[in-house]
Amino acid sequence: MSLDRSVTNSMPANRKKLMNRSKRRTGRRHPLATVALLALGLVFTGGAYAALSSGSVAQAEAEPTSQETIEEGKKLFQANCATCHGLDAQGNNGPSLIGVGAASVDFQVGTGRMPMQMQGPQAQVKPPQFTDEQVKQLAYYVASLGPGPDIPADHLVNGGGDAANGAELFRINCAMCHNVAGAGGALTEGKFAPALTGVSGVHIYEAMVTGPQNMPVFNDLNISPEDKRDIITYLKYVQDNRSPGGFELGSLGPVAEGLLIWIFGLGSIVAITVWITAKSN
Amino acid sequence: MAQDDNSGVDLVAADSSHAEQEFAGSTGTAVIPRDAFENPGFEPHRPRVTDENPKREKRAQRTVYTLFYLSILGSVWAIAAYMLFPMESNDVGAVRLNNMFVGIGVTLALLGIGFGAVHWGKSLMTSAESIDIRHPISSTPATQQGAVEVMRQADEESGFSRRTVIRNSLIGALLAFPLPAVVLFRGLAPQDQLPVELLSHTMWRRGTRLTLDPSGTPIKASDVTIGSAFHVVPEGLAELEHGKLEEKAKAAVLLMRLEPSQLNPAPGREDWAYDGIVAYSKICTHVGCPVALYEQHTHHLLCPCHQSQFDVSNNCEVIFGPAKRALPQLPIAVDDEGYLVAQSDFNEPVGPSFWERH
């Protein structure tokens, strides 16, 4: 930092000369380019150091494969999950978790669906009961019991894909249950496909890979990881861009639109009719 | 009668004694109720505030012309908004703004005229009650007689009844005129195939590979893990030059894998599945919506249009809703390279009922 400042301070003295020279050289290099480059280098080095040093601390806590993490996860599991899933996750009242993979645990526990609040048509979303770190510990403990889908890499879930391709795949594979704008919809006997607005990319990806509850599984040979990334991109696009057609009314389609026009549209027509035919005061 | 209540001069109230007089001569079988409804006349005229208070009248006048001026403003604004918010290509946001502001202008223009006119009529125009007597609908006997006479004369002069050959040929020509329409409308349907035939068959043949919608990638049996649902179209659909959508609408299939022990195939269908992988038509047998809401634990398929439910573990039989027939099953097998292929076409027409198929 001090080096940076000293260079900037010494700048004005020779700026004019530099500027003249640069003009003669048909503007190939801006007079401030050297300073900018130096500053950029310093910031980059400093930033990278800060990121690495803090990252190494975080890594020590949640190293996926470390035996310590798995042990911690096992303790958490036996205290919170074993009643239903069995002491060794072999299944008891609940299903066996051997081979469901880290992705499944990260989705179910990370969205608050597990531990389940009560029996019902399906487990509902609630505030997560564990910290992110505990969720990871549980996930890697369950992953250590048998091979299964892993938590997806960041570049697949950050919404940097092709929204148009994602939209087509979403319409073919997902829209019939989750609504074309991801607003969710009803299934049979109290079950429903939840709305996808506000759901993180990681959880959407994990839901596709693992097929939680009554959702079918969409493995990587059905929808490739890149296609899954595109679907997440589309959902983010729908969420971030306002509807060009005016009010969305929850994107619920003809039901919400019909209700609005029947109640308020016809209501105002009735009101005007009453006003027209009423005797003036 | 209540005529004195009305200051109006052109008032003609219905007179009950007059009505009685008319009926007195020939009642025939008509029933004249003894408690016949008596004309109550007008309610007492109630002057409005605008009739009594000149200030209120002035205000009403102001409101009316303000509404009309607002309407002018709305019209001018609609024109201005059309220019101020141009619809640029590829920008849906611009279309939205244009529609909204032009719409506000036109709404103001129309509602201003409408509300202004109604308010004018209600608060400023005369409020005296009056009666318009309803005239009988039929013409006088003389006019009726005249019309009959005109028709008779026209018939005599044209010879319509006399020259039967001409008359009958004219009727024949009029009858023949709609016939081309029948042929033209038939021409809108496929020419060289019977519609029933078209509805009864799909693109699936023996050995057609099952491919992913929309990429057309063939599917290996090993790709389909338990609990999966694949949306499937026949191989070669993307390469079709004509009628791609028509073919897709008939041939779309949902591929699912269950534990083989959970399937209860009907007699004769034991070898239609492959290791728990089953393929069913995605077209609802009710009115043809795509049935694709698959619940992997209950093995139920739900149609989003009218809530028909099909049980995948029991040959997709209907368990709820208005559909009458089970979803047709596509018999599948695996070829030498491990890809899923169709054993044949569906053995029954897919989709909703039509004539000759109930």
Chai-1 contact restraints between the chains, C-beta under 6 A:
chainA,res_idxA,chainB,res_idxB,connection_type,confidence,min_distance_angstrom,max_distance_angstrom,comment,restraint_id
A,I172,B,D213,contact,1.0,0.0,6.0,A-B,restraint_1
A,I172,B,H231,contact,1.0,0.0,6.0,A-B,restraint_2
A,N173,B,H231,contact,1.0,0.0,6.0,A-B,restraint_3
A,M176,B,A292,contact,1.0,0.0,6.0,A-B,restraint_4
A,M176,B,L293,contact,1.0,0.0,6.0,A-B,restraint_5
A,M176,B,P304,contact,1.0,0.0,6.0,A-B,restraint_6
A,C177,B,L293,contact,1.0,0.0,6.0,A-B,restraint_7
A,T188,B,H300,contact,1.0,0.0,6.0,A-B,restraint_8
A,T188,B,L302,contact,1.0,0.0,6.0,A-B,restraint_9
A,T188,B,Q309,contact,1.0,0.0,6.0,A-B,restraint_10
A,G211,B,G227,contact,1.0,0.0,6.0,A-B,restraint_11
A,G211,B,Q296,contact,1.0,0.0,6.0,A-B,restraint_12
A,N214,B,E295,contact,1.0,0.0,6.0,A-B,restraint_13
A,N214,B,Q296,contact,1.0,0.0,6.0,A-B,restraint_14
A,N214,B,H297,contact,1.0,0.0,6.0,A-B,restraint_15
A,P216,B,G227,contact,1.0,0.0,6.0,A-B,restraint_16
A,P216,B,S228,contact,1.0,0.0,6.0,A-B,restraint_17
A,P216,B,A229,contact,1.0,0.0,6.0,A-B,restraint_18
A,P216,B,Y294,contact,1.0,0.0,6.0,A-B,restraint_19
A,P216,B,Q296,contact,1.0,0.0,6.0,A-B,restraint_20
A,V217,B,T225,contact,1.0,0.0,6.0,A-B,restraint_21
A,V217,B,G227,contact,1.0,0.0,6.0,A-B,restraint_22
A,V217,B,S228,contact,1.0,0.0,6.0,A-B,restraint_23
A,N219,B,T225,contact,1.0,0.0,6.0,A-B,restraint_24
A,L221,B,D223,contact,1.0,0.0,6.0,A-B,restraint_25
A,N222,B,F230,contact,1.0,0.0,6.0,A-B,restraint_26
A,P244,B,V92,contact,1.0,0.0,6.0,A-B,restraint_27
A,P244,B,R96,contact,1.0,0.0,6.0,A-B,restraint_28
A,I276,B,V118,contact,1.0,0.0,6.0,A-B,restraint_29
A,S280,B,R48,contact,1.0,0.0,6.0,A-B,restraint_30
A,S280,B,K122,contact,1.0,0.0,6.0,A-B,restraint_31
A,S280,B,S123,contact,1.0,0.0,6.0,A-B,restraint_32
